[in-house]
């Protein structure tokens, strides 16, 4: 380790794809006070965001770290993480995402790291998973909770779940997943240019979705819902800003149903704030997650939102006030809510313009400041206890 007085912090995440948890992690790594913190970011292979820190010499890639459960590869990743931690000798290891959180916390404990923090961006276990996978991750989380100095939650609902599953005692904080709020406030860019860019004909109604193509995002429920909407209004377009492992399967299903022409799948969009200007409403069919940044961003853009009635979403979307909350698997009701907004511009504006919301907690500067305070407090406590 370099001889200096700065606190060495290592952040660990499974993959640097374009998503809220990943941006949250990178924002923190980029903006922690460089006079007080020496920051490294470890991640698995792949991901569009890897270039953000690689030029600063602060990114370490670990190809063995992947989302899939592969015990041989995972064991190699565990030992690799231990070696890296012993080499860097950080005072703090801060993990994000499920797989990196499990392996990273175990490796940090074995390497003797004094402060181990885990950010919960939604838990890895869910009723929608297979019995084996759900219980495997729950047991792993229970084991790793004993290794964790402190938890950071982005959603109140996950705090309640963690308490219910006895994963936390008093060792947690609520720190929202921050981003630059100003990018999502203000007048839109030239809509004609944007609509031409994304092949959105005038007169069509655009339902915007911001989500990677993962099982937890419920995109095949979205297809079922969209099919019902399109049958009644063929001029509705579903625009999904994202990409991922389910892309080919999703495209095949759209072709099979004959509704591919009503979908736009441009992939990950870095300036998603501009794409949102093309949306008439926002839609989320997520089955489980913490609290997605995209819902806050859509509300900053004054878009009415139809979202799945999962706990995290209800912290932003108030049913009948700034949008609608509907079970993602209730395809008829979900489609009806979309069609209601499609047909009623006055209602759409009423819900979209609702201003009884305070999103200051989501500002990236607030998030980083609270994490800096937490780091110093936990490190001081660890020294006192030692």
CORRA-V288812 format. One record per residue. N is the residue number from 1. SS is DSSP state (2 for helix, 1 for strand, 0 for the rest). D_CENTER is the distance of its C-alpha to the mean C-alpha in Angstrom with 1 decimal. Layout:
N/SS/D_CENTER, N/SS/D_CENTER
This chain:
1/0/32.2, 2/0/33.3, 3/0/35.6, 4/0/34.0, 5/0/33.1, 6/0/29.4, 7/1/26.9, 8/1/25.2, 9/1/21.5, 10/1/19.7, 11/1/15.9, 12/1/15.0, 13/1/12.0, 14/0/12.6, 15/0/11.9, 16/0/11.3, 17/0/10.1, 18/0/8.8, 19/0/5.1, 20/2/3.3, 21/2/4.1, 22/2/7.0, 23/2/8.1, 24/2/8.2, 25/2/10.3, 26/2/12.4, 27/2/13.1, 28/2/14.4, 29/2/16.4, 30/2/17.9, 31/2/18.8, 32/0/20.2, 33/0/23.9, 34/0/25.6, 35/0/28.8, 36/0/27.4, 37/1/24.7, 38/1/24.9, 39/1/21.4, 40/1/20.5, 41/1/17.4, 42/1/17.7, 43/1/15.8, 44/0/16.8, 45/0/18.3, 46/0/16.9, 47/0/14.1, 48/0/14.7, 49/0/13.8, 50/0/16.4, 51/2/19.0, 52/2/17.5, 53/2/19.1, 54/2/21.6, 55/0/24.3, 56/0/24.2, 57/0/25.1, 58/0/22.2, 59/1/20.2, 60/1/21.4, 61/1/20.5, 62/0/21.2, 63/0/21.7, 64/0/22.3, 65/0/18.8, 66/0/17.1, 67/0/15.0, 68/0/18.3, 69/0/20.6, 70/0/23.7, 71/2/25.8, 72/2/27.9, 73/2/25.2, 74/2/23.1, 75/2/26.3, 76/2/26.8, 77/2/23.3, 78/2/24.2, 79/2/27.5, 80/2/26.1, 81/2/23.7, 82/2/26.7, 83/2/28.7, 84/2/26.3, 85/2/25.9, 86/2/29.7, 87/2/30.2, 88/2/27.9, 89/0/28.7, 90/0/25.8, 91/0/26.2, 92/1/22.5, 93/1/20.0, 94/1/16.4, 95/1/14.1, 96/1/10.4, 97/0/9.2, 98/2/12.0, 99/2/14.6, 100/2/14.6, 101/2/14.7, 102/2/17.7, 103/2/19.6, 104/2/18.9, 105/2/20.1, 106/2/23.1, 107/2/24.0, 108/2/23.8, 109/2/26.0, 110/2/28.5, 111/0/28.6, 112/0/29.5, 113/0/26.6, 114/0/27.4, 115/1/24.0, 116/1/21.0, 117/1/17.7, 118/1/14.6, 119/1/11.3, 120/1/9.9, 121/0/6.2, 122/0/8.1, 123/0/11.3, 124/0/12.5, 125/0/15.4, 126/0/15.8, 127/0/19.0, 128/0/18.0, 129/0/18.5, 130/0/21.9, 131/2/24.0, 132/2/24.1, 133/2/20.5, 134/2/19.5, 135/2/22.3, 136/2/21.9, 137/2/18.4, 138/2/19.7, 139/2/22.7, 140/2/20.9, 141/2/18.7, 142/2/22.0, 143/2/23.7, 144/2/21.1, 145/2/21.0, 146/0/24.6, 147/0/23.7, 148/0/21.2, 149/0/22.6, 150/1/19.9, 151/1/16.5, 152/1/13.9, 153/1/12.0, 154/0/9.7, 155/0/11.3, 156/2/15.0, 157/2/14.8, 158/2/13.4, 159/2/16.4, 160/2/18.7, 161/2/17.6, 162/2/18.0, 163/2/21.4, 164/2/22.4, 165/0/21.9, 166/0/23.5, 167/0/20.8, 168/0/21.4, 169/0/24.5, 170/0/24.4, 171/0/22.3, 172/1/19.1, 173/1/17.7, 174/1/15.4, 175/0/13.7, 176/0/11.2, 177/0/8.2, 178/0/10.7, 179/1/11.4, 180/0/15.0, 181/2/15.9, 182/2/19.2, 183/2/17.8, 184/2/17.0, 185/0/20.4, 186/0/23.7, 187/0/25.6, 188/0/24.3, 189/0/25.4, 190/0/28.2, 191/2/27.1, 192/2/29.9, 193/2/28.7, 194/2/25.1, 195/2/26.2, 196/2/28.6, 197/2/26.0, 198/0/23.9, 199/0/27.1, 200/0/26.7, 201/0/30.3, 202/0/31.6, 203/0/32.0, 204/0/29.0, 205/1/26.3, 206/1/22.7, 207/1/19.9, 208/1/16.6, 209/1/13.5, 210/1/10.3, 211/0/8.7, 212/0/9.2, 213/0/12.4, 214/0/11.6, 215/2/13.5, 216/2/11.0, 217/2/10.5, 218/0/14.2, 219/2/15.5, 220/2/18.9, 221/2/19.2, 222/2/18.4, 223/2/21.4, 224/2/23.6, 225/2/22.9, 226/2/23.4, 227/2/26.7, 228/2/28.0, 229/2/27.1, 230/2/28.6, 231/2/31.8, 232/2/32.5, 233/0/31.3, 234/0/31.3, 235/0/30.2, 236/1/26.6, 237/1/24.1, 238/1/20.6, 239/1/18.6, 240/1/15.3, 241/1/13.6, 242/0/12.0, 243/0/13.7, 244/0/13.8, 245/0/16.0, 246/0/17.1, 247/2/18.3, 248/2/22.0, 249/2/22.1, 250/2/20.5, 251/2/23.0, 252/2/25.8, 253/2/25.2, 254/2/25.2, 255/2/28.5, 256/2/29.9, 257/2/29.4, 258/0/30.7, 259/0/27.9, 260/2/26.4, 261/2/28.2, 262/2/26.1, 263/1/22.7, 264/1/21.4, 265/1/19.0, 266/1/19.0, 267/1/16.3, 268/0/13.5, 269/0/14.7, 270/0/14.5, 271/0/16.2, 272/2/14.1, 273/2/15.8, 274/2/19.0, 275/2/18.0, 276/2/17.1, 277/0/20.7, 278/0/21.8, 279/0/20.1, 280/0/22.5, 281/1/19.9, 282/1/16.2, 283/1/15.4, 284/1/12.7, 285/0/13.9, 286/0/11.0, 287/0/13.0, 288/0/10.9, 289/0/7.6, 290/0/7.4, 291/0/7.3, 292/0/5.2, 293/2/6.6, 294/2/8.4, 295/2/10.6, 296/2/11.8, 297/2/12.4, 298/2/14.3, 299/2/16.3, 300/2/17.2, 301/0/18.5, 302/0/20.5, 303/0/19.4, 304/0/20.2, 305/1/17.4, 306/1/18.1, 307/1/15.3, 308/1/15.4, 309/0/17.0, 310/0/14.6, 311/0/14.7, 312/0/11.4, 313/2/12.2, 314/2/15.7, 315/2/14.8, 316/0/14.5, 317/0/16.5, 318/0/20.1, 319/1/22.0, 320/0/24.8, 321/0/24.1, 322/0/21.3, 323/1/20.5, 324/1/20.8, 325/1/19.1, 326/1/20.3, 327/0/19.9, 328/0/18.3, 329/0/21.3, 330/0/23.7, 331/2/24.0, 332/2/27.1, 333/2/25.9, 334/2/22.6, 335/2/24.7, 336/2/27.2, 337/2/24.7, 338/2/23.7, 339/2/27.5, 340/2/28.4, 341/2/26.3, 342/2/27.6, 343/2/31.1, 344/0/31.0, 345/2/30.2, 346/2/31.5, 347/2/29.1, 348/2/26.2, 349/2/27.2, 350/2/27.8, 351/2/24.4, 352/2/22.7, 353/0/25.0, 354/0/24.4, 355/0/24.1, 356/0/24.1, 357/0/20.7, 358/0/20.0, 359/0/16.6, 360/2/18.1, 361/2/16.0, 362/2/13.0, 363/1/15.2, 364/2/14.4, 365/2/17.9, 366/2/17.7, 367/2/14.7, 368/2/16.6, 369/2/19.9, 370/2/18.9, 371/2/17.7, 372/2/21.0, 373/2/23.0, 374/2/21.4, 375/2/22.1, 376/2/25.6, 377/2/26.3, 378/2/25.2, 379/2/27.1, 380/2/30.1, 381/2/30.0, 382/2/29.8, 383/2/32.9, 384/2/34.7, 385/2/34.1, 386/0/35.2
